[in-house]
Amino acid sequence: MSEQRRSDQAKYIRFFNEIAIEDIPLVGGKNASLGEMYQELSPQGVPIPNGFAITAEAYRWILTENNLWPEMTRILDGLNPEDSNDLQKRGAQLRGLVYAAKLPDDLYQEMVEAYEKLIKEYGGNVSLAVRSSATAEDLPTASFAGQQDTYLNISGLAAYIDACRHCFASLFTDRAIHYRTDQGFNHLEVGLSIGVQIMVRSDMASSGVIFTIDTETGFEDVILITGAYGLGENVVQGAVDPDEFYVHKATFQKGFRSVFKRHLGTKKIKMVYASDENRREPVRNIPTGISEQKKFCISDTEALKLAEYALKIEKHYSDHAKQNRPMDIEWAKDGITGELFIVQARPETVASQQSGMILKQYQLTEKPAESLVIGRSVGAKIAYGRVRVIESVEHLNEFKAGEVLVSDITTPDWEPVMKIASALVTNRGGRTCHAAIISRELGIPAVVGTGKATELMKTGEIVTVSCAEGDEGHVYSGQVPFEIIETDLQDIEKPKTKILMNLANPEMAFRVNRLPNDGLGLARMEFIINNKIQIHPQALLQPELIESEEDKAKIKQLTEGYSSGKELFICKLSEGIGTLAAGFYPKPVVVRLSDFKSNEYASLIGGRAFELKEENPMIGFRGAARYNDASFKDSFAMECAALKHVREVMGFDNIIIMVPFCRRLEEAKKVIDTLAHNGLVRGINGLKIYMMCEIPNNVLLMDEFSEFFDGFSIGTNDLAQLVLGVDRDSAKVAYDYDERDPGVKKMVKMAIEGAKRNGKHISLCGQAPSDYPEFAEFLVELGIDAMSLNPDSVLSTLPTIIAAEKKLASR
């Protein structure tokens, strides 16, 4: 930095237009970043409130002028940060030394002049944020964030000077001392700079944090915006449950402007300025009004403007680093002007450090002699926990997180507790029953079809659930030791056959997309409806027909904040589908239209008022039959509206629609017409429509069905059931259910040949290739285009597919 650019030749002060990212040793990461953005990004339309940095040289000058170095060395000598009493004692001594130190005259004069210059620039009636910025702070691998102190709503020269003295002393907070020890930094080599910045009046509006990466999974294709009412410290410190907004980077850059996922936080408190009479506590927390809690703290338009700023910031820092650099950004909205500002930015240091693809393999280190119960294993994992036997849905509220759920059977309304279970054990069901399907998606082990688990297992006992021993799943008494073997899959070989995945839970999309894959072959809409909406679609459209007072109350609660039940349904469904699409973009995501059976629909809130009781709902009023039915057409229209929104507003043109359980040709024609009537026209904007091939008639009339659809996905679960005449949910005849039966395999062969004969895409989304290596080999030999596997089966099935392809090529 040239001497001419420095403010009045100041030695210890640098305004933001005088510092850049290279000045971290002088002003710390926080201030260097503010200077970089003020100079480079303000001209690009990213608004940064002005301010200045008191340099680390000033901090060192204070210690030198007061001859504090020897005494600080003595206090730090022999420090044991793991001894809390010792840490507290020494930390207090160090802070006391620094705070009490006299400010050298030349430094004090510069601090006063900088303060007066900044106040004059903004007209005098402003307050300041005074923040610590350590010289080892906000590095790509060590953030130091929150280790030193921040002071907000600072007004007046005396309060400003006092806040600065406290900031200098906060280099030796107990947490900062401990953190530096853990990170291997020398306490006396780290300097402290102070950032002094004009405050945005977010106390009268809102503020929060933006991440240009998904913090839970490390997925880099999204922007996560969090926010709450009042000053941003509550969000930064995690003291409040904030609102969340997700924006997809690629579609945003293509011109689409949409938030594809939201979470309404409780936002129960907000930090505001204290009254003028109480300057000892410049800010305070107050309860957030109920009406504010129930609405988002910013609009979608404002969230999208913040996303625009975030993309510019990430690009600038990535270009500077010559590698992708996800960012952690703080924003604030001015309650007086309504303007949005960026007040800080730093490299994200947790999720972005994740690398590679790790396979986890579970195995027991001690094999118990006896099993409490034995059934069919689902998911190659092991877990333990305390048993909770649940006999009926009325007792689900008794379940506690981490317990092993033991039940007769599960249905969609059990899914909220299944999501917090460590494992599942059921009396009934096969490997394609509800409990099995959901446990795979949740990534937890399940032992199904045990016969008498609810009788043999007792609530409160500790058990180990092992699904890592082959087809048989075992439940053992006590906590049996096991190990997890991790394998790096970064350089894993991919087969020529496309590998798709079966997924329903949108929350898993950002996690499982790291597995080798070519997209989603089956995204089940029912999961989203059951978990995110919970209400029967017709109950949302015709609430006056519901007689249950309990159901009425639940619907009123869940639709609060929405203009109508229709808006709730379309919003929640489009968010769920959009999240799945975002997780795999631009790879194809095949979304199956809702395929609830009548008994499953009846279990939704308000469902009993609209569903007839069927003796065998598995082959009853489901799939395409519903979409063409007059009583269901308005509900289906909402599904179509959500899909249209995802494709045309969110910009996820990778969505492919799939029609399930389409029995006859006339039904197929009507479905295509109904979709078109609702704005989903095959071929327009690249829209493809597939059909589930799961009924023998689909196979027998493949040539004719090919006139209506662009591709097919064989559903071996239902196909095997209908070919063999076996109810796949019945434990009594489970032994007769086998996708490897010659009749089933013949049907699969005919389906693949028929699709190829008509030049249509053909894949398989049933359970068979995940369970049986020989079935995967069989599909390769037939030349299937793709296999859609459960996420937990992808890695174990890949070697079989690759070996089969090599064997076929060598012939």
N, C-alpha and C positions, 0 to 999 in steps of 0.2 A: 504494500500500500504506500503510495507516494506521500511525502510529507505535505505536499500542497493540498491533498484531499482531506487531511485530518482537520477536525474542527479547531480552529484557532491554535493550531500546533499543540493540542492537548496531549499529554503523555498517558493519561489513564482513562480517557473517555473516547469511545468510537460510536458515532451514530450509525444507524442501520445502513445508510448509503455509503458507509466507509468500510464495511466488513463483508467478507464472503466466506464460503465453506472452507477455504484453506486456512482460515484464522482460528480454528479450534484450539490450538495451543494458547492463543491469546485471550479468547473470549468464551471458550467452551462450545460444545455442540449446539446447545439451544440457541445461543445468540448468533453463532456463525450461520446457522440455518435461517434465522430471521433476516439477517443481513443479505444472505444469498437470495432469498425470495423477494425481499424488498427491492433489490436491484434488478434481478433477472425476470421475476414473474409478475411484479406489479405492472410493467408495461404490457404484459399479455392479458391483463384484465383480472388478475388474482389480487384482491384487495388485502393489504397487510397494514395494520395500524403502525404508525411510526414509533420509534423509541431509540434508546441507545444502550450501549454496554459499558459497564465499569469493568475494566480488564483484570485478568488474573495478576498482572503486574502490580495493580493497586493492592490486591490482597497480600502479595509477597512484600510490598513496600511497607504495609502496616506492620507485618511481623518483624521486618528488619528494623524499622524505626523504633519499635517498642522492645527490641531484643528478646523476642519470644521463642526463637528457634531452639535454644538450649533447653528451656523449660518444657517445651512441647515434646522434644526428644526424650527427656527424662520421664514424662508422664506415659508416653507410648511404650517405653522399654518394658518388656515382659508382659505386655497386654495379652490376656486370654479372652478372646471375643465370645467363647462358649460359656464363660462364667458371667452370667447376667449381672451379678452384683459388681464384679470388677469392671465390666464394660460400662455400666451406668455411672460408676464413680469416676472413672477416667474421662468418659465423655463429658460429664458435667464440668470437670476441671478445665478441659480444653475449650469448651464453649464459653465458659466464664472468662478465660484469658483473652480470647479473641474479641468477645463483645465489649469488654472493658477497655480494650486497647484504644489509645488516642488516635484519631485520624490525623495523619500528617497534614500540615497547613496547605501544601500545594495540591494534595489530593482533595481535601475538603473544598477548596476554592473551585476546582474543576467540577466536582459533583454539583455544587450550587449553580454554577453557570449552565451546565447541561440541563439541569432541572428547569431553570427559568426559561431557557430557549425552547424546550419542548412544550411547556405550559403556554408560552406565548403563541406558538404555532397553532394550537387548538383553541385559543380564545380564553383560556384561564379557568373556566368552570368545568374542569375534568378531574378524574381520579386516575391513579396509576396502579399497574400491577408490577410488583417488585419480585423477581424470580431469581433463584440461584441457578447457575449454569457451570457445572464442574468441567474442567478441561479434559476429563476422561469420559465425558457424558455424551450420550446419543451416538455412540459408535455403532457400526453395523452388527457387532457381536456382543456389546455390553451397553445397556441403555442408561443405567444409573438413575433412571427416571424415578422421581419421588423420594430420592434419598436425602435431598436437601430441602430447605423450606421455601415457601411462596407466601407472599403477603398481598392481599387484594384490597381494592377500594382505599388506596392510600392518598390522602389529601393533605396538603400543607408541607412546608419545607421540613419542619421538625419530625413529622411522622415519616417522611421519605428517608431522612438520614437515619432514623432509628430502625426502620425496616431494613435498610442496607446493612447496618451493623449486625442485626439478627441473621441476615443472609450469610454474611461472612462467617459467623460463628456456626451456622448450620452445616458447614462442611464436616463437622464432628458430631452430628447426631449419632445416636447409638446405631441406628439402622445403616447409616452411611459408613461408619467404621467397620461394621460387620460385613457389609457388602464388598468394600474394598479388600478386606482380608480374603474373602472367598474368591474374588476375581484376581488376586495376586498383584494388586496395585500398592505402591509405596505411599503411605499416608501423607508424607511431607513433600512428595513430588507432584501430587495432584493439586492443582490450583483451583481457585474459585473466582468466577466472573459473575457479575450481576446484570440481569436484563431488566431495564426499566421501560415499560411500554404503556401507551395510552390504553385505558380500559374501554372495551365495548360494553354498552349498557345491556348486556345479556341478562342482568338481574331482572329486567323488565320484559324479557322475551325467553330465549332458549339458547342452548349451547351443547357441545358434545365432542365426540371423537370420530374420525374417519379412518378406516384401515383400507388400504388398497390390496387387501388379501383377506381370505376367510381365516379368522384367527383360530378357529377350532381345528381346521383340517389342513391349512396351508394352501388351499386352492387359490390360485393367483388370478383367475379370470373374473373376479367380482370385486366390487367396492362395497364395503359395509359402513354405513353411516349410523352412528348412535347419537341419541340426543335426549335431553330432558329440559324442564323449565329451570330458569335461573342460571347462575354462574356455573361454569363447567367443572369445578372441582369435585362435585358429587359424582359426576360420570367418570372422571379420571380416577378417582379413588374407589370406585365401585360401591358408593354409599347409596345408590339408587338403581332401581331396575329401569333402564332407559328404553325408549322406543328404538326400533331398528328398521333400517331400510336397505335393501340390497339392489344394486344396479349392476347389470352385466356389461363388462367392458367392450367386448367385440361388437355387440348389437348397438351400444351407445355410439361407438365410433362409426358405425354404418348409418347413423342418423336417426335411430329409434330412440324415443325418449319415454322410458317407462321404468317404474319401480316394479321388480318382478316378485318381491317378497317383502312382507312387513311383519313386525311384531310390536304390539301395543304394550309398552311397559307400564308398570304401576305408577312410577314417578311420584311417590308418596310425599317426598319433601323437595324443597327447592331452596337454593342459597341466594339470598338477596342482600342488598346493602343494609347495614344497620342504620338506625336513626342518627341524626347529627349530634344528638345529645350523648351518644354512646360511642365515642371514637376509640375507646380501648378495645372494642370488638367491632372492627369495621364491617364485618359480614356476619350473617347468621342464617340458620336454617329455619324455615317455617313450613307448616303443612301445605301441601298442594291441594287446591280446591277439587272437590269430587268431579265437577264438570271438566276440569282440565285433565285430570287423570284419565278420563274416558275418551280423550281425543289425542291425536298425535300432536307433538310439540311444534312440528313444521309441516308444511304442505309437501306433496309430491314434487311440485314445481321447484320448491326450495331445495329439496333433497337432490334433484337432478342438477341444479346449479352448483351445489357442493360437489357432486360427482364430477362435473366439468372441471372445477378447480383441482380436485384430487388427481385427475388424469394428467393435467398439465404439470402438477408438482411431481408426480411419479416419473413422468417422462423426462423432466429436467434432471432429476437426481439419477435416474438410470443412465441417461446419456453421459452425465458427468462421471459416473462410476464405471461406464462401459460394460455394464451387466444389469440385469433386471433388479430393481431396488424397490421392493414394496415399502410403503410409507405409513407412518402413524401420525395423524394430523389432527390438530385441535381447531375447532371452529366456534364462532360465536355470532349470534344475531343481535343487532342493536334494536332495542325495544322502542327507541325514539324515531329512528329513521327507517327501520325495517331492513337495513342492509345486512348482508352476510359477510363475515370477515374470517380470514385464516389467521390464527394467532400463534400457532406453533406447528412445526413439522420435524419429524425425525425418522430415521430408518426403523422399520419394524424388526424386532430382534428375537422373536420366538418362533412363530409359524414359518417364517422365511428361512430359518436355519434347518428345517427338516429336509432331508435329502434321501434319495434312494427309495427302493420298494422292498419292504421287509415282509417275508412270509413267516408266520408264526405257526409252529407245529407243536401240538400238545401231546404229552405222554406221561403215564403214571410211572413213578419211580418205585412204588411198592404196589403189587397186585393183591388186593384182599382175597381171602379164600371164598367168601360168600357175598352174594348180592342181596340187597333188600328186595329189589324188583328188577326185572329185565324186560326190555321192550325194543323197539326199533330206534336206532340212533339217528339224530338229525344234527348236523353241524359237527365238525371234527374238533370239538373243544372240550375242556374240562372246567367245571366250576363247583364251588361249594357254598353252602349257606344254610340258614335255619329254615326248616320246613314250615310252610303255611298251607294247610289243606283248606281249599275253598270249595264248598259244596254247591253254591249258587251265586248268581250275580249280586244278590242282596248283601253278600258279605265281602265284596271286593274292597270296601273301605277299610277293612281290617288289615289289608296287605301292607307290608312295609318294604321300602327299598332294600334290595340286596337279598331278599328271601327267595327260596325256591318255591315256585308256584306249583301246587299239586292239585289236580282237578280231574273230574270225569272227562270233560272235553271242553274246548274253548270255542268261543264265537267272537265276531268282530267287536262286541261291546266289552270284551275282556282286555282289549289291546292296551289301554292306558296303564294297567298294572303289569302287563307283560313287558312293557318297555322299561320297567324298573326292576324286573326280576333278574336274578343271577342265572336261573335255569328254569326249565319247564318239565313237568312230568304229568302225563295224562293216562287215564284208564283206556280210553278208546282212541281210534283214529290210526291211519296209516301215515306213510311218509309224504303224502300229499294233502293231509288234512290241514285245517286252519292253524292249529298249534305249530305244525311243522313248517308251514309256509312263513308264518310270522317270525318264528324263532330264527330262521335263516336270515331274514331281512334285518333282524335286530342284532344278529351276530352272537346269539347265546345258544348254548346246547339245550336240546330237548330229547327226552325219551318218551315216545308215544306208544299207545297200544299195549300198555303193561298189564291190563286186566283188572288189577286190584290195588293200584297205588294208593287210592284214597283210604283203603282199609288197612294196608300194611305200613303206611308212613304216617307218623304222628306229628302234629303241629308242635314246633319248638325244638325238635331234635335236629342236630347238625348232620348233614349228609354231603356226599360228593357225587356229582352227576358227571359220568364219563361217557362221552360220545367219540372217543378217540381210539376205539378198539374194533372198528369194523362196523358191520351191519347191526350188531347187537349193541344196544345202549344199556349201561349198568348204573344203578344207584347203590352206592355203598354207604354204610353207617360211618359217621365220623368224618374228620377232615383228612382225606388221604393225600399224601404228598405227590406233587406232579411237577414236571418241568416244561418250559416252553423253549423250543429250539427256533431261533430266528435265522432266516436266510435272505440275503440281499438279492433281489430279483431285477436289479437295474439292467442287466444285459440278457434278460430272458429271451429265448427264441420264440417267435410267433409263427403259428401255422398259416397255411394259405386259406384254409377254411375260416371264414370270418367268425370271430368270437364276440357274441353279444351277451348282455346280462339281463336277468329278470330282476326287477326292482319295483317296489311300490312306495316305500317310505321316502319322501323327498329329502328328509333330513340326512339320509345316507348317501345322497348323490355325490356330495363333495368329498366323501371318504373313499368310496369304492371305485371312483373313476380313475384312480391310480393303478388299478389292476389292468393287465393287458386286455384291451377290449376294442371293439369297433362300433360301440354304441349300445343302446338299450333295445333289446328285442321284445321286451314285455314290461310296460309300466302300467300297473293296475290302478285304475281310477278309484276303485272301491275303498282303498286304504285312505285316500285323501278325504273322501266323503265321510267315512266312518270316524276318522280321527280329528279332522280339522273342521268339519261342518257339523257332524253328529245328528243332524235333523233330517228326516225324510223330506225329499225335495217337494213332494206335494203338500206336506204340512207347512212348508214355507210359503207356498202359493195360495193355499186354502186353509189358513189357521182356524177359520170359523167352524170347520168340520171336526175339530178335535174336541173330545169330551173330557179327557183327563186334565184335571186342574194342575196336576204335577207337571205334565208335559207342557201345558200352556206357560207355566212359570219358567221352565227351562228354556223354552223357545224365546220368551221375552228377554231373558238374561243373555242368551247367546247372540241375539240379533241387536242388542243395544249398541248404538253407535252407527248402525247402518240404516239407510233410508227405507229399506224393505228387506224381506227375507230373500227375495230374488237377488238383490245386490250382494248380500252375504254369500249366497251360494256361488255366484259367478266369480266374486272376488277371491274367495278362499280356494275354489277349484283351480282358477287360473294361476294363482300363486303357487299351488302345489305342482301343477304341470309345468309351469315356468321354471321352477327350481330344478326339476328333473331335466328339462331341456337345457338349462344353463350349465348343469354339471357335466354335460357331454358334448356341448356345442363345439364344432359344427357337425359332429357325428349324428347319425339318425337316432331318433328316440321314438319308438313305436308305442303309442298310447292306446291301450285297449279301452273302448267305451265301457261304461259301467256294466258289470255282470253280477249284480246282486241276485240271489234267489229270493223268493217271496218271504221265507222265514228270516233271512238276513235283513231285508228291508224292514220287516215288521219290528225288528229289534232296535231300529233307529228311533229317535225321539219323535213321537207322533205317528209312527209307522203303522201301528195297529188299526188306525182309522182308515187306512187306504189299502191294506193288503188282505187278500183272502187266504185262508188256511188251506195249504195243499198237502196231500199225503206224501207226495214225492217231489219236493220243490227242485231237486237236482235236475229233473227233466221237465220242469213246469214253465211258469211264466218268467222267463229270463232272457237275457241277451237281446237279439234283434226283434224278438216278438214284442218286447216292451216299446221299442222306438217307434214302431208302426201302429201302436195301439192308441186309440183316441183318448183313453183315460190317462195316458202317460206322456202324451206329445208335448205338453207344456214343460214338464220336467226335463224331457230330453232336449228341448230347445235351450234350456239353461246350460246343459253340458256343451252343446254346440257353440253357444255364445262364449263360454270360457275358452274353448279350443280356438275359436276365431280370434279372440283377444290375444291369446298367447302367440299365435302366428303373425297376426297383422299389426298389433299394437306393440307387443313386446319385441317382435322381430325374430322369434325363434322358428324360422322356416325349416328347421330340422325335424319338426314334429310330423310323424306319420300316424294316421288314424287307423285303428284296427277294429273290425266289427266281430264280436264274439257270438257264438252259438246261433249261427244263421242256418236254419234248417232247410229251406227250400229256395229255388231260384226266384220265385215271385217275391219272397221275403227280401232277397238280396236286391232286387230291382227297387223295391219300395224304400229300403234303407238308403240307397244311393240317392234316390229322389228326395227323401226327407232331409238328408244331410245338405243337399244342394239348396233346398227350400230355406234352410237355416244358415245359408251363406258359406257352406263348406263344399265347394264345387270341385270335384275331381279334376285335376290337371291345371286348375287356375292357381297361379303363383306357385307352381310346382307341387301342389298338394297330391300326395299319394294316399290311397286307401287300400289297406290290406284286410284279409279275412282270416279269422281263426279256422283252421282245418281240424275240427275236433268231433265231427259227426260223420259216421260212415257215408251218408249221402253227399257230404262235401267231397269225399274221395271219389265216389262213383261218378259224380257229375263235375269233375274238375274242369273239363273242357268248357262246359256251360258257365260255371261260376267265374271262369277266367275272363268272361266278357265284362264283368262288373268290377273286378278288383285288379290292383297292380301287383299284388304279391300275396303270399300265404304263410302262415306260421302254424305248424302242426302242434296241437296241444295234446300230447300223449296222455295226460292225466284223464281228461274226459274221453278221449278216443278209446283208450284201453277199457275204460269203464263201460262204454257203450258197445264195444265189440264183444267183450266178455260177459256183459250183463251183470257186472259186479258194482255194488255201491261202495265206492272207495272210502267212505267214512265209517263203514261197518266193520268192527273188529271181528265179527263172527265169520265173515267171508273174506277177510283180508288176505288169507293165504291164496285165494284164487285171483287176486289182482296182481298182474305182472306184465309190465310193458314189453317184456322179452318173449311173450307168447307168440308162436308162429303166426297166428291170425292177426295180431296187432302189427307185427313187423311187416306182414304182407300189405296191410293197409298203408303203412308208412311208405313202403317202397312204391306203391301205386300213386300215392300223393306226390312224391318227389318226381317221379317219371311224368306225371300229368302236368305239373307246373312247368317242368323243363320243356315239355312238348309245346306248351303255350307261351314260352319265353317269359315266364313270370318268376319273380324272386320267390325262393322257398327256404324257409328256416324251420327250426323246431325249438319250442320254448317249454317243453315238458320236462319232467324230472329225470327221465330215463338216462340220458348221457351223463348227468351229474352223479347218478348212483352206480351205474354199471359201465365200466370201461369198454366192455365188448359191444355195448350199444352205440357208444361214440364211434368205435371202429366201423361198425355196420353203417352208420350215417356217412362216414367219409367215403366208404366204398361205393355208396349210392350217388356220391357227388353233390351232397346237399350244399347250398350256398353258405349257410350260417347255422350255428348252434347258439341258442340263448341259454346261458347257464346261471345258476344262482351264484352270487358273488363268492360264497365260501367254497364253491366247487371249481372255480376257474383255474386256479393254479394246479390243483391235483388232476384235472382233466386234460390240461394242455399237453403233457408228455404223451398221453395216449393218442391224441389227435395227430400230433407231429409224427409219431412212430407209424401210425396207420397211413399217413400221407406218403411217407418214405417207402413203406412197403408197397403201396399202390404204384408209386413211380418206378419202382425197380422191376415191375412185372413186364 
